[in-house]
Amino acid sequence: MKKILVLGANPAWQKTLFFKNFVPGEVNRAIKEENYPSGKGINLCRALRCSGVENFMLFQFAGGDNGQKLCSGLDIAGFPHTSVHTTGETRNCITCLDQHGFMTELIGVSKALSQKETDEMLAKLQNLLPGAGIMVITGSLPDGTYPGLYAAVARIAAENDVPLLIDTLVDVDKILSVSGKVILKVNREEFFKIAGVKSITEAHAVMMKKYPEKIFAVTNGAANATLSYSGKMYEYTLPSISAVSPLGAGDTAAAVMSVQYTMGKSCQEAFLYALAAASANCLNAKAGEYLPSDANWIVNKISLTEKRLIL
């Protein structure tokens, strides 16, 4: 398989606290704690490894004590990464989980990237993009950062004929306007925001009419997911599972869709496997981690229907 490149521009040092019961506004004492590198790009790479993929490279920005812990944790785990070191401190993320499956996330402050730091990242990507199997852009940019970084990466990918998967709300219209193969993978509420409508069928029709050559993959938690491409919409009905944590499910879906698409699967089949892996991720507490055996069981339980969109 050709190399999968992942840009996770806004990583975090993750602390997950486990409680019997979590009550907002009260003193809550954890019964277990986990600390590890996180953020959408890192979670996605963790899911790539669970998929058996080792030929990938993570690109990230990292700074301060949290950035050092982040890079050290990736080195210990053997994750290949290219980091641009920043003057700003990498953010924290604290997740509170209780035995009932309720999740509360506390996201720390991220510092804006400088022009010098973003230019350094573009130069690193420019060197490695030629010949890659797919480029993945995932997550937000640090607060206050000029959003043009993602559109610039999209243009470099198009110039090198490298497919692009994006899981972000940053500069989406500019990215989708770039020529080349582009998959937008977002959740339903994000898709509604991008399309400007509140009906899933209408949202797919609006986006397909505006960007007829692009692929739109839309997750919806445990409810039906959808995908549109070439004037058709596909709807996926997922089986019921006993979820432990939904943290990292979207990142897992993006990872597995990238793998399957790079291996030559059709976009609708790639998304089927992506949804199965995302559901399997929910059976574990760690973001982006899943058992392929769980995904293999789930994929056979997903039903798929197809209909033509009226554009």
N, C-alpha and C positions, 0 to 999 in steps of 0.2 A: 504494500500500500504506500502511496505517496504521502509525504509528510503533511500532517494537519497542524496549521498554525493558529494559535489562539491569542487574541488580544484581550486581556482582562485588565483594563486600565485603572480600575478602582478596587484593589484587593483590600482585605481586612484581616486583622488578627482576631480570630473567632474564640469566644468563650461561650460554651453552652452549659447552662445550669439546669439540673433536673430536680423537680419538686414533686412531692405527693399531691399537693394542691397549691396552686398559685393564685393569690388574691390581690389584685391591684389595690394600692393604698395601705396595705398591711405589711408587717415584717414577715418576710418569707425566707425560710432557711432551706438551702439546697441539700439534697441527699447524695448528689454526685455532680462532678464537674469535669468537662473536657475542654482542652485548649489546643487549637491547631490553625494552620494557615487556611484562609477562606476567601470569600469573594467569588463572584460568578465565574471568572476565568479559571480559578484554582479548582472550584467544585467541578467544572466541566472537565478539566484534565483528570481529576480523580475518577470521574465516570468513564473517560477514555481508557484509563488503565484497567478498570473493572471489565471493560469490553475486550480486553486483551490487546489493546493498541499501545505500543511503546514509541512509535515513530511520530512524535508530536513535539511542538515547542511552544511554551507559554511566554508571552511578552507582557511585562507588567512594569508599573512604577512603584518604587519602594523607598521609604525614607524614615529616618529616626530609629528609635529603639524597636518599635513595632515592625518596621521594615526589615531590620536585622533579624528579628525572630522569625519573620515570614520567610526570608530567603534561607535561613538556617534550617527551618522546618522542611522546606522544599528540597534542600540538599540531602537531608537525612532520609527523606522519603524517596529520593532518587528521581525527582521530577525535573526534566530538562527545562530550564528557564533562562530567559534573557531579560535582565532587569535594568531599567534606567533609574539611577539613584537620584532622589529628589531632596530639596531642602526642606520640604514640608513633611510632617510626620504621617505615616500610614495610619488610617483610622482603625478603631476597634468596632467590633460587633458583638453584642451580648444577646444571646437567645435564651429565653426561659421556657422550658417545657414541663408540663405536668402529666400525671398518669392518665388523665382524661383526653390527652391529645391536643390540649390547647397550647398555642404557641404565641409568645410575645417577643418581638425583636426590638432592640435598642441599638440604633445605628449612630456611631460616632461621627465627629466632624472630619471631613477630608479637606485638604489644602489644595488650592488651585495650582495647576502645572504651569511652569514658565514656558515661553516660546522656545528657549534653548532645550528644555527637557522634551517637548513634543517633537522638535526637529530631530533630536537624537533618536527618538523612537522611530520616526519615519525612515531615517537612514538605515537603521537596523532591519526594519521590515523590507525596505527596498532591496537589500542584499539577499534576503532569504525567500522572498515571495516567488521568484521565477522557479517553475517546476514543482511547486507545492500542489497537493491534491485539493485542498480547500482552505480558505481563510475564514476564521470565525471571529466576529466582533461581538462581545457580550458585556452587558452591564452599562452602568453610568460612567461618566467622567467625574473626576474630583470636582467638588463645588467650585464654580467660578472659572473653570477651564474653558478656553475657546473651543466651541463644539466642532469646528472644521476639521479636527484631527480624523474623525471617523470617515468623513466624505473623502478626505485625501487618501486614506487607506483603501477605500472602495475603488478609487480611480487607479491606484497602483495595481490592485488585483485585476481590474478589467484590462489594463494595459498588458498584463502578463497572462491573460486568458485563464485566470484562476477563479473557480466558483467561490461565492461569498455567502456565508450564513450570518445573519445579524439577529441578535436578541437584545434589542435596546430601543429606547424611545428618542435617542439623541440624533437629530438631523436625519430622521427617517426619510423624508421626502427627497432630500438631496442625495442620499445613498441610493434610493430606488430609482432616481433619475439617471444614475450612472449606467452606461451600457454594460452588458455582460450578464452572467448567470447569478441571480440573487435570490436567496431564500430568506423571507422574513418569518422568524419564529417568536411569537409573543403570546401572552395570555389573552383571554377574551376581552377583559376590560381595557387592556392596552390597545387591542385591535379596534375596539369601538372608538377610542380616543383618536387614533390615527385616521380612521375612516370618516369620523364625524357623524355616525349613525348608531342606533341602538338595536338593530336587528342583525343577527349573524349572517343570514343569507344576503341581505342588502349590503352589509359591510363587505362581504367577499365580492359581490357584484361591482360595488363602487371601486374597490382596489384593483380588480381585474381589468375594468374599463380604463382606469387611469394608468396602470402599469401592466399591459397585457402579456408581457414576457416573463413576469416574475412569479414566484411561488409563495403562497401565504399559508403558513402552518400555525394553527391557533389552538392552544391548550385551554382547558377549562376546569382545572382541578379534577375531581372525581366524576364530573359530568361530561357530556359529549364533547369531543374535540372535533375540529374541522380543518380541512385543507382545500385550497383551490389552486387550480392550474389549468391553463389552456381552455378556459370557458367551462370547466367542470368543478363541482364541489363534492368533496368526500366527507362523510360524517362517521365518526368512530364512537361506538358505545363501549365503555369500559366496564369490566367486572367489579363487583364490590370486594374490597380488601379491608383488613384490620390494620389501618395505618398507625405507625409509631410517630412519624414526623414527616411533614411535607417539605422540609427544608432541603433545597437542592434538586427538587424534582424537575423544575424547568431547565436547569443546567444539564441534568442527565439527559433530558429529551433532546436538547441541542447537540450534546456530544454524540449520542447514538445516531441521530439523524445525519450528522456530518459523516460518521463512519460508514453508514449504510449507503449514503448517496455517493461517497467517494469510491465505494466498492462496485458501483454501477447499478444499484437498485433504483427503481422508479421512485419519484418523490413520494407518491402515496404509500408505497410499500416501506420506504425508509421511515416515514412518519409512524407507521404501524409499529415497527420495532422500537422506535423512540418512545412512544407512549407506554409500551409494555415495560421498558426499562425505567421510565419515570415512576410508574406505579410500584415497581420493585424497589426503587429508592425509598419510597414511603414506608417500607417495612423495616428500615434501619434508621437510627438516630443521626448518623453522620451524613452531612450534606454531600451529595454526589457519589455515594457508595451504594452498590447494589450487588446482588448475586445473579449471575447470568441464568442459573437454574430457575430462579423466581421469575425472571423476565420471560424465559422460554415457556413456562407454565401459563403466564398471563397472556402472552401474545395469541395463544390459541383460543382465548376467551373473549377477545375483542371482535365485535362485529362491525362490518364496514358496508356503508351504502353509498351510492353515487347518484348525482343528479346534475343536469345541465343548468348553468346559470343563465338568466336573462339579463344581458348587458345593455 
